[in-house]
Amino acid sequence: MIIIKTPAEIEKMRKAGKLAAQLLNYIDPFVKEGVSTLYLNDLCEEFTQKHGAISAPLNYHGFPKSICTSINNVVCHGIPAEKDILKSGDIVNIDITVILDDYHGDTSRTIMIGAVGENIKKLVNRTEKAMYRGIAAVKAGKYLYEVGKAIEKYINKFGYSIVQTYGGHGIGKKFHEDPHVLHHFSQDNKIRLQEGMIFTVEPMINMGKSAEVETSASDGWTVTTADGSLSVQFEHTILVTSGEAEILTVV
């Protein structure tokens, strides 16, 4: 069931989204060579508590940390760890979700560490552009599948692949609500968009031609590309309005 948010709920989502964006901007300068992902996690947890919020991933279905840190071929749900030290040439997605006054703000970005190859820079920049193309396709009265169609049209020409196993999601009082947002074209997303709908647009783009992914048997969370290729993700929480979609996860 898709929940249409009331004006009061939308205002709370704006505040939660803004805090998530502030946290992502805060942690960005710390994401550099020689730093452990656990250190980044602990800084984010401290910031979140200081601002009267809760880290949504922590203990969510047993997830053990406050943020997700997905390095190189990790598609999503990477678990911060002291042993995971960032190196020059790495890319890492920092995925932030906070709960403020019972409502969620969810955003992520992929950050390049030190000297990164030109082909990797292109993948990162193109994935961010793909997200914004998906967001630009959101219009009240249109179908949700326009998001995936716009992303697919842009990404396919580069020979990358779009992860289909995971997607965006409705969000509000719950971390994950309907609808499930696909980042490729599918009639499964033939859902008429209405003002007041809030969901995430968060394409995961693999450098390789395979969209297949695998989940770690040891921790049950870490999702990697099946072919070992790099994967990049960007994410915003957006609101369907009478005009252009409003991005809630901005400062």
Secondary structure as UniProt FT lines:
FT   HELIX           7..27
FT   HELIX           28..30
FT   TURN            33..34
FT   HELIX           37..50
FT   TURN            51..52
FT   STRAND          54..55
FT   TURN            56..59
FT   HELIX           60..62
FT   STRAND          68..71
FT   TURN            72..73
FT   STRAND          74..76
FT   TURN            82..83
FT   TURN            88..89
FT   STRAND          91..100
FT   TURN            101..102
FT   STRAND          103..112
FT   HELIX           118..136
FT   TURN            140..141
FT   HELIX           145..155
FT   HELIX           156..158
FT   STRAND          161..162
FT   STRAND          168..170
FT   STRAND          177..181
FT   HELIX           187..189
FT   TURN            195..196
FT   STRAND          198..201
FT   STRAND          204..206
FT   STRAND          213..215
FT   TURN            217..219
FT   STRAND          223..225
FT   TURN            226..227
FT   STRAND          231..233
FT   STRAND          235..239
FT   STRAND          246..247
//
